[in-house]
Amino acid sequence: MEELLTGVAMLEGVVQGPRYALGHQLTIADCALAPALFAVGVTAERLGMDLIEPASPLDDYAHLSRQDPSVGRVIDEMEQGLRHLVQVS
């Protein structure tokens, strides 16, 4: 858990956002980071924790990046997959 918290804290200093991780357009960084932050959020919710500080730059990025059609589609697919997984379990 400590490594996860350290990683999230480190990302706070790296994400230049608010909508994209680096600059003003979608990059490979967003393709990796947005789904990972979604997974962090799901994990935090299951643990009853806030791993990403509300209203922080990283929280803003996690929400605003979903407005990109490509990022939004990936996150939507991840949510659908989780719903299916919960139904099957």
DSSP file with accessible surface (Angstrom, degrees, kcal/mol):
  #  RESIDUE AA STRUCTURE BP1 BP2  ACC     N-H-->O    O-->H-N    N-H-->O    O-->H-N    TCO  KAPPA ALPHA  PHI   PSI    X-CA   Y-CA   Z-CA
    1    1 A M     >        0   0  110      0, 0.0     4,-2.4     0, 0.0     5,-0.2   0.000 360.0 360.0 360.0 -38.5    0.0    0.0    0.0
    2    2 A E  H  >  +     0   0  157      1,-0.2     4,-2.5     2,-0.2     5,-0.2   0.891 360.0  52.1 -61.4 -39.3    2.9    2.3    0.8
    3    3 A E  H  > S+     0   0  173      2,-0.2     4,-2.5     1,-0.2    -1,-0.2   0.891 108.8  51.1 -65.0 -37.6    4.3    1.9   -2.7
    4    4 A L  H  > S+     0   0   59      2,-0.2     4,-2.5     1,-0.2    -2,-0.2   0.938 110.9  47.5 -64.9 -44.8    0.9    2.8   -4.2
    5    5 A L  H  X S+     0   0   76     -4,-2.4     4,-2.4     1,-0.2    -2,-0.2   0.901 112.1  50.4 -63.0 -39.4    0.7    5.9   -2.1
    6    6 A T  H  X S+     0   0   86     -4,-2.5     4,-2.3     2,-0.2    -1,-0.2   0.919 110.7  49.7 -64.7 -42.5    4.2    6.9   -3.0
    7    7 A G  H  X S+     0   0   25     -4,-2.5     4,-2.1     2,-0.2    -2,-0.2   0.915 110.8  48.7 -63.3 -43.0    3.5    6.4   -6.7
    8    8 A V  H  X S+     0   0   11     -4,-2.5     4,-1.4     1,-0.2    -1,-0.2   0.931 111.7  50.0 -63.4 -43.3    0.3    8.5   -6.6
    9    9 A A  H  X S+     0   0   65     -4,-2.4     4,-0.7     1,-0.2     3,-0.2   0.901 109.2  52.1 -62.5 -38.9    2.2   11.3   -4.7
   10   10 A M  H >X S+     0   0  129     -4,-2.3     3,-1.0     1,-0.2     4,-0.6   0.900 104.6  56.2 -65.2 -38.2    4.9   11.2   -7.4
   11   11 A L  H >X S+     0   0   45     -4,-2.1     4,-2.6     1,-0.2     3,-1.1   0.829  93.8  68.7 -64.2 -31.2    2.4   11.5  -10.2
   12   12 A E  H 3< S+     0   0   54     -4,-1.4    -1,-0.2     1,-0.3    -2,-0.2   0.868 103.8  43.9 -53.9 -37.2    1.1   14.7   -8.6
   13   13 A G  H << S+     0   0   73     -3,-1.0    -1,-0.3    -4,-0.7    -2,-0.2   0.605 116.7  46.4 -84.5 -11.0    4.4   16.4   -9.5
   14   14 A V  H << S+     0   0   78     -3,-1.1     2,-0.3    -4,-0.6    -2,-0.2   0.833  85.3  90.4-100.1 -40.5    4.5   14.9  -13.0
   15   15 A V     <  -     0   0   19     -4,-2.6     7,-0.2     1,-0.2     6,-0.1  -0.426  46.5-177.6 -66.6 121.6    1.1   15.4  -14.5
   16   16 A Q        +     0   0  133      5,-3.3     5,-0.2    -2,-0.3     6,-0.2   0.598  51.2  99.9 -92.3 -16.6    1.0   18.7  -16.3
   17   17 A G        +     0   0   21      4,-0.4     6,-0.1     1,-0.2     4,-0.1   0.612  46.7 178.0  -5.5-163.3   -2.7   18.4  -17.1
   18   18 A P  S    S+     0   0   79      0, 0.0    47,-0.3     0, 0.0    46,-0.2  -0.828 109.2   5.9 -89.2 -28.2   -5.5   19.3  -16.3
   19   19 A R  S    S+     0   0   86      1,-0.2     2,-0.4    45,-0.1    49,-0.2   0.844 135.8  31.9 -91.1 -35.1   -6.9   17.3  -19.3
   20   20 A Y  S    S-     0   0   26      3,-0.4     3,-0.3     1,-0.1    -1,-0.2  -0.932  74.6-128.3-123.8 150.2   -3.8   15.6  -20.6
   21   21 A A  S    S+     0   0    4     -2,-0.4    -5,-3.3     1,-0.3     2,-0.5   0.892  98.7  21.7 -63.6 -41.8   -0.7   14.4  -18.7
   22   22 A L  S >  S-     0   0   74      3,-0.3     3,-0.5    -6,-0.2    -1,-0.3  -0.911 122.1 -35.4-134.2 102.6    1.8   16.1  -20.9
   23   23 A G  T 3  S-     0   0   35     -2,-0.5    -3,-0.4    -3,-0.3    -4,-0.1  -0.491  93.3 -48.3  91.2-152.4    0.9   19.1  -23.0
   24   24 A H  T 3  S+     0   0  189     -2,-0.2     2,-0.3    -5,-0.1    -1,-0.2   0.131 109.7  55.1-116.0  16.3   -2.4   19.8  -24.8
   25   25 A Q  S <  S-     0   0  141     -3,-0.5    -3,-0.3     0, 0.0     2,-0.1  -0.977  91.8 -81.3-146.7 161.0   -3.0   16.6  -26.7
   26   26 A L        +     0   0   55     -2,-0.3     2,-0.3    -6,-0.1    -2,-0.1  -0.378  52.1 174.6 -61.9 132.2   -3.4   12.9  -26.0
   27   27 A T    >>  -     0   0   44     -2,-0.1     4,-1.5    -4,-0.1     3,-0.7  -0.825  50.4 -93.7-130.3 175.1   -0.1   11.1  -25.7
   28   28 A I  H 3> S+     0   0  145     -2,-0.3     4,-1.4     1,-0.3     5,-0.2   0.813 122.2  66.0 -60.1 -28.0    1.0    7.6  -24.9
   29   29 A A  H 3> S+     0   0   30      1,-0.2     4,-3.1     2,-0.2     3,-0.3   0.917 101.9  46.7 -60.5 -42.0    1.4    8.8  -21.3
   30   30 A D  H <> S+     0   0    0     -3,-0.7     4,-2.1     1,-0.2    -1,-0.2   0.874 105.4  60.0 -67.3 -36.0   -2.4    9.3  -21.1
   31   31 A C  H  < S+     0   0   71     -4,-1.5    -1,-0.2     1,-0.2    -2,-0.2   0.805 117.3  32.1 -62.8 -28.7   -3.0    5.9  -22.7
   32   32 A A  H  X S+     0   0   68     -4,-1.4     4,-1.3    -3,-0.3    -2,-0.2   0.846 122.0  46.7 -92.1 -41.5   -1.1    4.4  -19.7
   33   33 A L  H  X S+     0   0   22     -4,-3.1     4,-2.9    -5,-0.2     5,-0.3   0.914 104.2  55.6 -75.0 -45.1   -2.0    6.8  -16.9
   34   34 A A  H  X S+     0   0    4     -4,-2.1     4,-2.0     1,-0.2    -1,-0.2   0.942 111.9  42.6 -59.6 -48.6   -5.8    7.3  -17.3
   35   35 A P  H  > S+     0   0   28      0, 0.0     4,-2.3     0, 0.0    -1,-0.2   0.897 114.1  53.1 -64.7 -35.2   -6.6    3.5  -17.1
   36   36 A A  H  X S+     0   0   50     -4,-1.3     4,-2.4     1,-0.2    -2,-0.2   0.918 109.0  48.4 -65.5 -40.6   -4.2    3.1  -14.2
   37   37 A L  H  X S+     0   0    8     -4,-2.9     4,-2.5     2,-0.2    -1,-0.2   0.870 108.5  54.6 -68.0 -34.2   -5.8    6.0  -12.3
   38   38 A F  H  X S+     0   0   36     -4,-2.0     4,-2.4    -5,-0.3    -1,-0.2   0.948 109.4  47.6 -60.4 -46.1   -9.2    4.4  -12.9
   39   39 A A  H  X S+     0   0   43     -4,-2.3     4,-2.7     1,-0.2    -2,-0.2   0.893 110.1  52.3 -63.1 -39.1   -7.9    1.2  -11.4
   40   40 A V  H  X S+     0   0   21     -4,-2.4     4,-3.0     1,-0.2    -1,-0.2   0.928 109.5  50.1 -61.3 -43.3   -6.4    3.1   -8.4
   41   41 A G  H  X S+     0   0   33     -4,-2.5     4,-2.4     2,-0.2    -2,-0.2   0.915 111.3  47.4 -62.7 -42.5   -9.8    4.7   -7.9
   42   42 A V  H  X S+     0   0   37     -4,-2.4     4,-2.3     2,-0.2    -1,-0.2   0.932 114.0  47.9 -64.5 -44.3  -11.6    1.4   -8.0
   43   43 A T  H  X S+     0   0   62     -4,-2.7     4,-1.8     1,-0.2    -2,-0.2   0.931 111.5  50.0 -62.4 -44.8   -9.1   -0.1   -5.6
   44   44 A A  H  X>S+     0   0    6     -4,-3.0     5,-3.0     1,-0.2     4,-0.7   0.915 109.7  51.4 -61.1 -42.2   -9.3    2.8   -3.2
   45   45 A E  H ><5S+     0   0  160     -4,-2.4     3,-1.0     1,-0.2    -1,-0.2   0.923 109.1  50.1 -62.2 -42.6  -13.1    2.6   -3.2
   46   46 A R  H 3<5S+     0   0  216     -4,-2.3    -1,-0.2     1,-0.3    -2,-0.2   0.825 114.2  45.6 -65.5 -30.0  -13.0   -1.1   -2.3
   47   47 A L  H 3<5S-     0   0   93     -4,-1.8    -1,-0.3    -5,-0.2    -2,-0.2   0.474 113.1-118.9 -89.2  -5.2  -10.6   -0.4    0.5
   48   48 A G  T <<5S+     0   0   72     -3,-1.0     2,-0.3    -4,-0.7    -3,-0.2   0.849  73.2 122.2  70.1  34.9  -12.7    2.6    1.7
   49   49 A M      < -     0   0   71     -5,-3.0     2,-0.7    -6,-0.1    -1,-0.3  -0.865  64.2-132.2-126.8 158.7   -9.8    5.0    1.1
   50   50 A D        +     0   0  132     -2,-0.3     3,-0.1     1,-0.1    -9,-0.1  -0.930  29.4 168.2-107.1 101.2   -9.1    8.2   -0.8
   51   51 A L  S    S+     0   0   11     -2,-0.7     2,-0.5     1,-0.2    -1,-0.1   0.716  70.9  52.6 -84.8 -23.5   -5.8    7.5   -2.6
   52   52 A I  S    S-     0   0   21     -3,-0.1    -1,-0.2   -12,-0.1     3,-0.1  -0.970  96.9-119.6-114.0 120.6   -6.1   10.5   -4.8
   53   53 A E    >   -     0   0  140     -2,-0.5     3,-1.8     1,-0.1     6,-0.4  -0.349  34.4-108.7 -61.6 126.8   -6.8   13.7   -2.9
   54   54 A P  T 3  S+     0   0   75      0, 0.0    -1,-0.1     0, 0.0     4,-0.1  -0.287 100.3  11.2 -57.4 140.3  -10.2   15.2   -4.0
   55   55 A A  T 3  S+     0   0   80      1,-0.2    -2,-0.1    -3,-0.1     0, 0.0   0.571  96.7 134.5  65.9  13.5   -9.9   18.4   -6.1
   56   56 A S  S <> S-     0   0    8     -3,-1.8     4,-2.9     1,-0.1     5,-0.2  -0.418  75.0-102.5 -81.8 165.6   -6.1   17.8   -6.5
   57   57 A P  H  > S+     0   0   78      0, 0.0     4,-2.5     0, 0.0     5,-0.1   0.890 125.1  50.9 -55.9 -36.3   -4.5   18.2   -9.9
   58   58 A L  H  > S+     0   0    1      2,-0.2     4,-2.6     1,-0.2     5,-0.1   0.904 110.0  48.5 -70.4 -38.3   -4.4   14.4  -10.3
   59   59 A D  H  > S+     0   0   35     -6,-0.4     4,-1.9     2,-0.2     5,-0.2   0.926 111.8  50.0 -64.9 -43.7   -8.1   14.1   -9.4
   60   60 A D  H  X S+     0   0   70     -4,-2.9     4,-3.3     1,-0.2     5,-0.3   0.927 111.3  49.3 -59.0 -45.1   -8.9   16.9  -11.9
   61   61 A Y  H  X S+     0   0    0     -4,-2.5     4,-2.9    -5,-0.2     5,-0.3   0.932 107.2  54.6 -60.1 -45.9   -6.8   15.0  -14.5
   62   62 A A  H  < S+     0   0   24     -4,-2.6     4,-0.5     1,-0.2    -1,-0.2   0.883 117.2  37.0 -58.5 -37.1   -8.6   11.7  -13.8
   63   63 A H  H  < S+     0   0  117     -4,-1.9     3,-0.5     2,-0.1     4,-0.3   0.912 119.5  45.1 -80.9 -45.5  -12.0   13.4  -14.4
   64   64 A L  H >< S+     0   0   54     -4,-3.3     3,-1.7   -46,-0.2     4,-0.3   0.841 103.6  62.8 -71.4 -32.4  -11.0   15.7  -17.3
   65   65 A S  G >< S+     0   0    2     -4,-2.9     3,-1.7    -5,-0.3     7,-0.3   0.831  92.3  67.2 -63.2 -27.4   -9.1   13.2  -19.3
   66   66 A R  G 3  S+     0   0   79     -4,-0.5    -1,-0.3    -3,-0.5     6,-0.2   0.690  85.1  71.8 -65.9 -16.7  -12.3   11.1  -19.6
   67   67 A Q  G <  S+     0   0  120     -3,-1.7    -1,-0.3    -4,-0.3    -2,-0.2   0.718  75.6  93.2 -72.1 -20.3  -13.7   13.9  -21.8
   68   68 A D  S <> S-     0   0   15     -3,-1.7     4,-3.3    -4,-0.3     5,-0.3  -0.603  83.5-132.9 -69.6 130.7  -11.3   12.8  -24.5
   69   69 A P  H  > S+     0   0   97      0, 0.0     4,-2.0     0, 0.0    -1,-0.1   0.877 103.2  47.1 -56.2 -39.5  -13.3   10.4  -26.7
   70   70 A S  H  > S+     0   0   50      2,-0.2     4,-1.9     1,-0.2     5,-0.1   0.936 116.1  42.9 -69.3 -45.7  -10.5    7.8  -26.8
   71   71 A V  H  > S+     0   0    8     -6,-0.3     4,-2.6     1,-0.2     5,-0.3   0.938 113.8  52.5 -65.0 -45.0   -9.8    7.9  -23.1
   72   72 A G  H  X S+     0   0    9     -4,-3.3     4,-2.7    -7,-0.3    -1,-0.2   0.899 107.8  51.7 -58.3 -40.4  -13.5    7.9  -22.3
   73   73 A R  H  X S+     0   0  140     -4,-2.0     4,-2.3    -5,-0.3    -1,-0.2   0.926 110.5  48.0 -64.1 -42.2  -14.1    4.9  -24.4
   74   74 A V  H  X S+     0   0   57     -4,-1.9     4,-2.3     2,-0.2    -2,-0.2   0.938 113.5  46.4 -64.3 -46.3  -11.4    2.9  -22.6
   75   75 A I  H  X S+     0   0    4     -4,-2.6     4,-2.7     1,-0.2    -2,-0.2   0.915 111.2  52.5 -65.0 -40.6  -12.6    3.9  -19.2
   76   76 A D  H  X S+     0   0   73     -4,-2.7     4,-2.5    -5,-0.3    -1,-0.2   0.916 109.8  49.2 -59.4 -42.7  -16.2    3.0  -20.2
   77   77 A E  H  X S+     0   0  108     -4,-2.3     4,-2.4     2,-0.2    -1,-0.2   0.890 110.0  51.2 -64.9 -37.7  -15.0   -0.4  -21.4
   78   78 A M  H  X S+     0   0   59     -4,-2.3     4,-2.3     2,-0.2    -2,-0.2   0.916 110.2  49.3 -65.1 -41.8  -13.2   -0.9  -18.1
   79   79 A E  H  X S+     0   0   53     -4,-2.7     4,-2.5     2,-0.2    -2,-0.2   0.916 111.0  49.7 -62.8 -43.0  -16.3    0.0  -16.1
   80   80 A Q  H  X S+     0   0  114     -4,-2.5     4,-2.4     1,-0.2    -1,-0.2   0.910 110.2  51.1 -62.0 -42.3  -18.4   -2.4  -18.2
   81   81 A G  H  X S+     0   0   41     -4,-2.4     4,-2.6     1,-0.2    -1,-0.2   0.904 110.3  48.9 -62.2 -40.6  -15.9   -5.2  -17.6
   82   82 A L  H  X S+     0   0   60     -4,-2.3     4,-2.6     2,-0.2    -2,-0.2   0.912 109.9  51.2 -65.8 -41.8  -15.9   -4.6  -13.9
   83   83 A R  H  X S+     0   0  137     -4,-2.5     4,-2.1     1,-0.2    -2,-0.2   0.925 112.2  47.4 -60.7 -42.5  -19.8   -4.7  -13.9
   84   84 A H  H  X S+     0   0  118     -4,-2.4     4,-2.1     1,-0.2    -2,-0.2   0.925 110.9  51.6 -64.2 -43.3  -19.7   -8.0  -15.7
   85   85 A L  H  X S+     0   0  100     -4,-2.6     4,-2.1     1,-0.2    -2,-0.2   0.909 109.7  49.3 -61.3 -41.2  -17.0   -9.4  -13.4
   86   86 A V  H  < S+     0   0  108     -4,-2.6    -1,-0.2     1,-0.2    -2,-0.2   0.897 110.6  50.7 -66.7 -38.0  -19.1   -8.4  -10.3
   87   87 A Q  H  < S+     0   0  154     -4,-2.1    -1,-0.2     1,-0.2    -2,-0.2   0.872 112.3  46.9 -66.4 -36.7  -22.2  -10.1  -11.9
   88   88 A V  H  <        0   0  100     -4,-2.1    -2,-0.2    -5,-0.2    -1,-0.2   0.852 360.0 360.0 -74.6 -34.1  -20.3  -13.3  -12.6
   89   89 A S     <        0   0  121     -4,-2.1    -3,-0.0    -5,-0.2    -4,-0.0  -0.026 360.0 360.0 -67.7 360.0  -18.7  -13.5   -9.2
